Amino acid sequence: MSAPRGGDLSVLEQRPGPGRPRPYRFPPFEREQLDNGLTIITAHLPGRPLLAAHLLFEGGSGSEPAELAGITSLTARALTEGTQSRTAIELIEAAERLGAELHADAGWEMSSASVDVPRRHFGPAIGLLAEMIRRPSFPAPEVERLRDERLNDLLQARADPRRRVDRAFAETIYDAASPFSRPQGGTEETVEPLGRDDVVMRHAALLDPRAATLIVAGDLAGVAVRQVAEEHLGDWSGEDAAPVRVSVDPRAHASGARLVLLDRPGAPQTEIRVGHVGLARTAPDFHAVSVMSSILGGLFNSRLNRLLREERGYTYGIGAGFEFRRAAGPFSVRTAVETDVTIPALRDIYSELERMGGPLVEEAELNEARDYLIGVFPLRFEGAGQVAAAIAGLVTHELPDDELDRYRPAVAEVSAEDVLAAAAHIRPHELSTVLVGDAESIEPALAKGGFARVEVVREALVTPDGEPILEAALEAGT
């Protein structure tokens, strides 16, 4: 085999570097409003014949009463179970005849219903969407089935170390009064008593066009979006709707930094979460925080992954970052390691979090993070549904219309000094740590390693009838 051109240079040394990012602009969109207060946003995407329509409602899981936690998610799931004139099967069949798909979901801030449909069937599809939203039947047996599915899901979550640590982490860093301290779909105690009457009441509270937005994206040439919206949603009145806009309380747990160990006897791995209450999406240094998070734990070559995976061999992967919500979401480091390296892995995590506070990041790290974020940004909006979802994010977080156009230039301008300033949002003295693993092995090592005030939680992984939780969950799922 002949030597590669370039003399003694290796093949790796001859690899081309990244090119300059191509110019990109987020698709322009327009706003208008119907007489009943419904906002309409349209994004014309030439050549995208599959249209996406998202109908957003103010009011998500963060605004529901604590004693009814899970009701918003249950209501959203029940929307597709039939209307006053069609059964669930008839609704699905009507959508399939149009080549359409109907969906409904709930987030922390907003609830939504959506339809994806070829442009030639846009009018009838919006009619189906409006029927599903405005005249759902909420059959009691289906509501009960969905409720029982959620209870079964909670059983499985207790048996799954990854999901168990996520729930415990939220409970550890947030005050119990904050909705963010509990699962978005509710807990066993709050979901079990939910019934059809609760669903009907929650639906009525959300049904207000003055706090709703219809987003339509795709090739809209010749599509009379406003006319279709007027036909199916123009006579919609929200006079009976209740106010659902509330400010979610994201306050931290009063105990401050904690170390919680949930015992899983004999577990070969330890699930690890380290973090604290983070930032809202409207943080003024959002772009610098995004770059900083990528350097820390958002890229394959991030500091955490390079150290714990590539150098130490402790884990298959580790990630870190901020989950941005309308109110302050969590900052977390997330990984799983073998039980016998739990303590050194924790020390390395703490060390890297401290190191983000100085000195300045190296130019190569900074360039890699910025180039990645700038490069993948356009890939996030290739389909009409992705464009509609991005606009929905602007509505949800009340961001300016040019936010997505400003993203790439703002990221490109982030300096090493900006990254260092953004790292101040990571507060090492406030970090809580939650572990799910074998306490018999981990607890003595924690004590020997100087970790104080360990809260050990030993859960009975059985149902009230004494049946193992995982087996009970699997049986209920069948």
N, C-alpha and C positions, 0 to 999 in steps of 0.2 A: 504494500500500500504506500503510495507516495505521500510525502509530508505535506501538510496543508500549506497553501501559499502564505507568505509572510515570514518565512524563515523559521525561527524558534518559537514563534507565538503559538500557543495552544488553540484548539478550536474554541474553547470557552472565551479566550481573550479576543477572538475575532467576531464574537457575536455582535450584531448591530444593537445600538442603544435605542431607547424609545424615541419615537419621532415627536414632533410638535403636535399637540392636540388640535384636531380640526375645529373650526368655529361651530358653535351650536347655540341655537336659541330655542327655548321652550315654546311650544306652539302657542300663539296668541289666543286669547279667549275673551268673550264679551259677556257682560251682565245686563239683565233686564228684570223687571218685576211685574207680576200679575197684580190685578186690582185687589186680590185677597191677601197680598203680602208675600206670596211664594216667589223666591228668587230663582231665576233661571240663568245658568252659565253654559255657554256653548263654545266648544273648541273644534274648529273645522280642520280636519286632517285629510287632505286629498289622498285618494287611493286607499283609504281604509274603509271598506264597505261594511265591516262588522262594527256596528255602533255599540257604545256602552252608555247606559243611562244610570246614574246613581242618585237616589233620593235620600238626602240626609235630614235627620231630625235632631234638633237640640235636645239633649237628654240621654245620658248613657248610664253605665253602671255606677259611676261616681255620684250621681244625683239621686239614687234610689234610697229609701229608708233602710237603715242598718238592719232592722228586723225583717226586711223583705229582700235581703241581699240575694242576688241571683234572678230576681223577677224580670229585669230588663233583658237579660240573655234568654230567659225562657220565653218571654213574649216575642222576641225576634225570631226564635226558632219555630214558634208556633204559627207565625204568619203564613208559612207555606203549606199549612195543613188543611187548607180549604177556605172557601169564601161562602157568603150567604147564598150564592147561586151555583157553586161548583164544589165538588168534593176535592180532596187533595189529588186524587188520581186524575180527575177531570181537569184540574188546574195544570197539572204537569202535561197532560195530553194536549191541552190548548196551546201551551207554550211550545211543545215539540212540533206542532203543526206549523208554527211560525219560524222554526229553527232557532228558538230563543231559549235562554236559561234564566230562571228567576232565582234570586238569592235574598237572604235577609240576615242581618248581623247586628251586633251591638258592641261598642267600644266603651272606654271609660267616659268619654265626653259626649259622643253622638251615637245614635242608632241609625241604621241605614237599610234600604232595600234597593236592589239593582236588577237590571235586565241587560243581557247581551243579545243582540238581534241583528240580522242582516237589514240594511237600510231600507229595503223595499217593504219590510213588515214593521217599520218603526211605529206607526200609528196604533195598530192593534196591540203591539207589545206594551206600549205605554198604557193602553186601556187595561190590559191584564195587571200591570204593575199597580195602577190606581185601584183596581178592584181588590187586589190582595191587601193593599195598605188601608183602604178606607172601609172595606166591608168584609173583614175576616170573620170566620165563624167560630174559631177556637173550640173545636169539638172537645168536650171534657175528656173522653178516653185518650185522645192524642196528647192533650196537655199533660195528663197523668203519665203517659208513656215517656214523654220527653223529660218530665221531672224525674222519673225513675231511672232514665238513662244517665241523667246528671248525678244522681246519688250513686249509681254504679261506677261512674267515672271517678267520683271522689274516693270510692273504695280502692280502685286501681291506683289512684294517685298516692294514696297512703302507702301502698306496697312498692311503688316505684321510687327508688332513692333520688333520682334526678328531680322528679316532680315534688317529692316530699321536701327536699332541701329548698326548692324555690318558694314553696309556701311558707316554710319556717323562716326563710330569709326576710320575706315581706313582713311577717309578724314580728320579727326581731328589730328591724330598723324603723318601722313606722309605729306611731302611737295607735293603740287599739281603737281609738275614735276615728281614725282616718280610714276611708274606704280602701285606700291602697294597702292596708294591712291584711286584707282578706282576698281570697281568689275572686276574680271578676265574675265568675259564674255562681258565686255564693258558697256557703258552707253546708255541712250536713244538717246543722241545727236550723238554718234559715230556709233551705230548699225543701226539706221534707214536708212542711205544712202548706206549701204553695199549691194553689188550685186555680181553676178556671176563673173564678171571680177576681182573683188578684191580677191575672193576666189581662182581663177585660179592663180593669181600672187603670193599669199601667199603660195600656194601649191608648185609652182615652186621654190620659194626661200628656202623651207624646204627640197627639194628632193635632198639630197647630201649624198651618201653612206659613204663618208669620215668622216662625222659627225654623223653617225648612228651606232646603235648597235642592233644586233639580239640576244636575250636571250631565250634559250630553256631549260625548266626544266621538269623532269619526268623520267620515266623508259626508258632510251635511249639505252638499250642493243639491238644491232643489228640495230639501227636507224642511218642511214648515214646522220647526220645533215649537215656536210660540203658539201657533194655531192648534197643534196637537195637545200641548199642555193646557191651553184654555178649554179644549173640548173635554178632557178627562179630569182636570184638576182645578179648573177655573171656578167651579161652584163649591169648592171645598171651603168650609168655614171652621175656624178654630175657636169659636166662642165658648165652647164647653171645656177646652183644654186647660189644664192647670200649669202654672209656671214650673218649668223643670230646670231652669238655669240656676245652678248653685256653684259656689266656689268650693272646690274640693280642698279639704284641710290636709296638707302634706306634712304635718309636723312630725318630727322624729320621736322615737320612743323615749320616754322620760328617763329610762335607765342609762341612756347613752351607749357608749361602746360596750358590746357584750361578746362573749364567746359561748356559743351553744352547741352542744354535741348530742345528736339524736342517735341512740344506740340501735345498731343493726348487728346483733351477734353473728360472728363468723363471716361478715361481709369482706370480700377480698379487696374492695376498693373503698375509698373515701370520697364522697361528693363534697366539694368545697365551694362556698360562696363567701366572698369578702367584699364589704362595701358600706355604703351609708346612703341617706337621702341625697338626691342629686340636684338636677336643674330642670326648669321648665323650658319648653321649646323656644320661648321668646327671649331666652338669655341673650344679651347683646353681643357676647363673644362666641356665639354658636359655631361659627366657622372655625375659629381657632380651637375650640373644644373638640370639634370633629377631627381635626388634624392631629391634635394631641392624643385623642383616644385611639386613632389608627396606629400611631407610633407605639403606644403602650400595649394595646391588645387587639387591634382591629384588623391587622394584616397577618398573613402567614409568616412574614418575616418580622413581626412585631417583637418588641423587647421581651415580653412575657413568653411568647411561643418559642422564640429563639433560645431562651435560657432553659425553660422547663421541659420543652420537647426535644429540641435539637442538641443542646449541650448536656442536660441532665438525664434525659430519657425517662422523666417521671410520668409523662402523660402523652396521650395521642393528640391532644390539642387543648389550648387555653385561650379564652377570650376575655375582653374587658371593654367597658364603655358605659355611656349614659343612655338610659331609656327616656326619651323626651316625651313628655305629656303636656297637657295644658297647665297643670300644676306640676310641682317638682316630682319627677319620677326617680327611680333608683339608679345609683351608680353601683356597678358590681364587677367583680372578677369571678369567672366561672370555669371550673375544671373538675376533673376526677383523676385521682392518682391511686396507686397501690397503697395499701394500708401502711406498710412499713416505711414509706417515704412521706407520710402526711406532714410530719413536723418540719423536715427540711424544705418541703414544697411551700409550706406556709411562710417560712423565713424568707425564701426567695421572692415570694409574692410581696411581702411587706417591704423587702429591700427595693424591689423595682418601683413600687408605689412611692417610696421615699425619694428614689433617684429621679423621678419625673420633676421633682421640685428643684433640680439643679444638679450639674451645670446645664448650660444650653445644649439642646439636642444638636447632633452633628448634621452637617449640611446634607449628607447622603440620606440620612433618615428622614429629614424634612422633605427633601425632593421626592423620595419614594412615596411618602404618604400623600403629598399634594398631587403628584402625578396620578396616583391610583384613584383618588377621589374625583379628580377632574376627568380622567379617562373613562371611568365606568358610569359617570353621571348620565350621559345620553342613552346608555343601554337600558336604563330604568324606565324609559318612556317609548318603547318601540310599538306597543299596542294601544288601541283606544282605551282599553280598560285601565292600563297603567297611567295614561294621561289623566283620565277621569279621577283615579285614585289620588294622584298627586294634587290635583285641584281640590279634592275633598280635604286633603291635609291642610291646605291653605285656609279653607273655610273653618275647619275644626280648631286650628290654632290661631285663627284670626290674624293671619300674616298678610302683608301687602301683596298685591297682584304681581309685582315684579320680583318677588322673592326667589323664584326658581331661575330667572334670568340672571340674577345677581350672584347665584351660588358659585359658579366656576371662577369668575373674576375675584370674588371675595376669598375663596380658598387659595387661589394663586398668590394673593397678597399676604397670606399668613407668614409671619417671620418666626425665627427661632425665639425671639423675645416674646412674641404673641403666644407661642406654645408654652413657654415658661410661665407666663401670666395665667394662662388657662389651667395649668397644672395646679394652681392654687385652689381650684374647685375640688381637688382630691385632698381630703383632710385626714392624714394618717392617725391623728389622735382620736378621731371619731369613728374609726373603722370597726364594724362588727363582723364577726366570723361565725358562720354556721357550717357545721359538719354533719354528715350522715355517714356513719361507719361503725366499726366494731369498737365499742367503748372500752372493752377489756384490754385491747391493745393500745388504743389511742390515749385514754385518760392518763395512765401512768407516764407516758412519753410527754404529754403536755405538761404535767406537773414537774417532771424532771427538766424539761426545757424552759422552765420559768414562766409558763403561761398561768396566770392567776385567774381566779373567779370563773372557773369553768362550770357552766350550767349543763348538767347531764340530764337528758330526758329519755326515760325508758318507757317506750310505748308497748302496749299489748297489741300485737298485730293479729287480733282475732275479732270477730264480730261479737255482739252481745250474746249470741248463741254458742260461742266458743269455736266457731269455724274459722280457719285461717283466712285472712282478708283476701289474699290474692285468689285463692280457690273460690271464695264466695263471689268475688267480682267476675271471674271468668264464667262461673255458672250462671250468674244473673245476666251476663252478656249474651248467653245462648238462649 
